[in-house]
Amino acid sequence: MSGVAKILVADDEQECIDFVANTLADTPAELVTAADGQEALDKARAESPQLIILDVQMPKLNGFEVFSELRKDENLKSVPVIMLTGIADKTGIGFSGKDMGQFLGSEPEAYVEKPIEPVILLQTVKKLLPAGQA
Amino acid sequence: MATSADNAQRPAARAAQPAGEYVSDSARAADELRAVLAISRALAGKLELQRVLGVAVGAIAEIIGAEGSSILLIDPETGGMSFHLAAGPGSQKAKQVPLPPGQGICGHVARSGEPLIVNDAQNDPRLYKRVDKATGVTTRNLLCVTLRSPERLWGVLELINKHEGADFDAHDLRLAEAVASQIAMALENAHLHGQILRAERMAAVGQTVSGLAHCVKNILNGIRSGSVVVDKNLAAGEYEKAKAGWQTVRKNNDMLSNLVLDMLSLARETKFHPFPTDVNDLADQICRLVADRAGARGISVTCAAGEGLTDVMTDPTQLYRCLLNIVSNAVEASDDGGRVSVRVHRADGKGRFTISVADNGPGIAPENRAKLFTEFFTTKGSKGTGLGLPVTKKLITAMGGAIKFHSVVGAGTKFVMALPTDGAHTKRKENN
């Protein structure tokens, strides 16, 4: 494996993927993208990323469902996950990270709130990737 | 036999009592007076209404010597009545039987407004027999008086089955009426208190909405004017001027975003997600971000790191928001050419690290200091939402920390945030 980390970013909003890509543009990481939960799961299995960034509200499979599947996968269960939570998640219309975490038996490594603060996303990515890969 | 209140007295029987029994009658009257006074005091007190009414209903049954007593309240929508409170056998089941409007002896009393004693209830066609059926208690006789306050008829107070087969009499009626008027006043007071609370809440909502609308309007105005500048100068090929317009759009976009987040933070419990955070890096990034804007006014923003704070268990998003709020405030409060210095201090013996933000601006006027953390209070006019500091305080406190400030008019202000390095409190809160 080269020294460049592969990061999977899954979000059904292209603007959000562009925003994440822009934020991570100065890191040497390679980005793989997915537009829904099922595609995220397929790409995770096909591409073996070192870090996965998941939006919570996505078509087909939501972020927590993808996360749950990842944790059951022998090859992917130790890959760190950052969950992007939106306003709906905060207001209780969507999912509660804590409740879902308890329900799933484990929680994602980190949560980053939308609207995404670039500084927070960048620091979180750097903390979760092995040194020198981000 | 139904007897109206006036006819219910039996003066002849009383007059025929031997002189010795008058002594016992006056002793009884004194006991009753004391009991009624005790009920009155309880009803006028500050105890919870339902509890006080329960006490009153039980006590009046005891004083008069009745098997059961109830408060039936009128439903303003249907005009019918239901058992609001009942004491005695079958009282729980009685609550499940509503009285249609005007039905039953109680309904009759509520409609006519006249108190009533019925000493042969089973032969009175007005008796609502479903209650007896539901409770399993046969109503032999009953006494019923209205619960009327100056403003409203609330319902009735009813007593049933006087002990030892005795009849209710005018004396019982007067006692019941005395207590009923007190109960009605307690109901009225509780109702007024509720109305005041609702009015206060509505006023608070109105204040919040108008405060919000004001903020949003200013922000939208900024976005619109910035967009006009961008459009006009892009068309003219004036890119530097267009850039200035774009900065206005961006600044207002950030304000709108912060406003929404601040409103959510105030309205709901924030979910905290502690994560190993490089506090020095966060502080440094914020200073760089703010320095761009500050530089245009000749304000310097410096950042000093603290030792051993690269892996602090805290919520980076919330800490970022709080610190950005405080540093932005410091820059906005500074005069042109001023200085803002941010210092991160390593953990003390209690496992807390601190971040201080100091400016050499004009300071906070003494009369504004107490209001600083109050929602919608702002000294920045249209530039402020008055939510930044209240939200910052709420978040810092919820993360197990504290925020303080010290200000000297003419010399500057220093804010100090102290937070735990292990995020333990935040975690405990989350798991509650």
Chai-1 contact restraints between the chains, C-beta under 6 A:
chainA,res_idxA,chainB,res_idxB,connection_type,confidence,min_distance_angstrom,max_distance_angstrom,comment,restraint_id
A,K90,B,L264,contact,1.0,0.0,6.0,A-B,restraint_1
A,K98,B,K271,contact,1.0,0.0,6.0,A-B,restraint_2
A,K98,B,E430,contact,1.0,0.0,6.0,A-B,restraint_3
A,A110,B,F275,contact,1.0,0.0,6.0,A-B,restraint_4
A,Y111,B,H273,contact,1.0,0.0,6.0,A-B,restraint_5
A,E113,B,T317,contact,1.0,0.0,6.0,A-B,restraint_6
A,P115,B,S257,contact,1.0,0.0,6.0,A-B,restraint_7
A,E117,B,Y320,contact,1.0,0.0,6.0,A-B,restraint_8
A,V119,B,Q285,contact,1.0,0.0,6.0,A-B,restraint_9
A,I120,B,P316,contact,1.0,0.0,6.0,A-B,restraint_10
A,I120,B,T317,contact,1.0,0.0,6.0,A-B,restraint_11
A,I120,B,Y320,contact,1.0,0.0,6.0,A-B,restraint_12
A,Q123,B,D281,contact,1.0,0.0,6.0,A-B,restraint_13
A,K127,B,P276,contact,1.0,0.0,6.0,A-B,restraint_14
